[in-house]
Amino acid sequence: MNEVGTESQPLRVAVIGAGPAGFYTAERLFKQKDLVVEVDMFDRLPTPYGLVRAGVAPDHQKIKSVTKVFDRVAGNAGFRFFGYVEIGRDLDLTDLERHYHQIVYATGAQTDRSLNIPGIDLAGSHAATSFVAWYNGHPDYRDLEFDLSVNSAAVIGIGNVAVDVARILCRTPEELEQTDIADHALEALRSSKIRDVYMLGRRGPAQGKFTSPELKELGEMSDADVIILPEEAKLDELSENSLATADRGTLRQVQIIKEFAGRMASTKPRRLHLRFLVSPTELCGDETGRVRVMRIVRNELYATSAGTLRPRATDYQESIEVGLVFRAVGYRGVPIPGVPFYDDWGVILNVDGRVVEQDTQRPRIGHYTAGWIKRGPSGVIGTNKPDAAETVEQMLKDLSEGRLLKPQLPTAEAAGKLVQKRQSEFFSFDDWRNLDRLEIERGQAIGRPRVKFTRIADMLAAKES
């Protein structure tokens, strides 16, 4: 019998999801010496790169350059991309198990965490995930509408997603024109009437979830001032004490916040209000059912028995007039039919990347996971690299011990024929390269990095042209 992982019988791996976690998993597999591996990567969209394309802010082009690494991975002879192929619609788990020795789920965290306060479902209240996908041109979200005719907006959360949303709302059309923001979003934001943006964090300056570079960038916008109340920039005793063991990034964040609080307001037409130690308690609407007021409560920090600092409400409350609200309190994963899922955390049930059964907690042979759908929405793009390495380590260990799926049709030809039969409009990586070239050419014609295709029908038409 031929040994799996050799020239005569390559290790066949299906990677579900073409974001950073998927590509880092493939990269790690291809780096294994004396292992012949074939990776077929599937994504429900025609385009690869996941949140690098649909989540990274359009004014952060440097971050998007990580796709060069992914392009090198795609250059491996054993790599194939099947875009616009959805698991559960075009293929199911039985299909995958018939064609692959191992399956890796790297589908990310595709929706937002809920916020359970009265009025959260009023018109004008949105998940930040939807807004981010909209301005980045995700086909599922490109037809959403956001009322940018209001005077003020609130962003609930103080992580990097909240910072991105607030910054995009405060950017000028001239600043946005230098990015690859979707055309429909650029046009809508061009006529925005928003002048005040409130970003609300339930903890203090020392507990912010943003990074120092993103925070610093807020103070460099051409038409918006950052306003922080001096009393909210001041650290309480518990936070001061926590700085003794804080990392350099946290110390820098606290310093930047104090600098912002000490600035004199200029005459810039927009104002970004960073609020700390406040939590929304209710959204109130007008007679049409649209949000008009947000009620918030002041918090104080207390130390838990484990030594962590947690917020709790005080008696002080206030109201802010807002006509638009974005919830940026975290992403969560979406279940894949037939794959064990831990709903409380929004992740695939796993141990170190091995998918485990719901009832027995035993590993499901041949099934693995990587990225946010494995660990939850934490870290930056690069965090997915060691995460993928951990998963691949488990895959290689199982390979060495013979714990693999036993596919009846373990060949690239058989899998290719199945995809062609089920979804003949799939996108290969060459199809994507052509789409990529067209987007860049369209952008160069008007002095922008790229102009994205945001409708799948247009992508299909471009593929056939």
Disulfide bonds with the S-S distance in Angstrom:
none
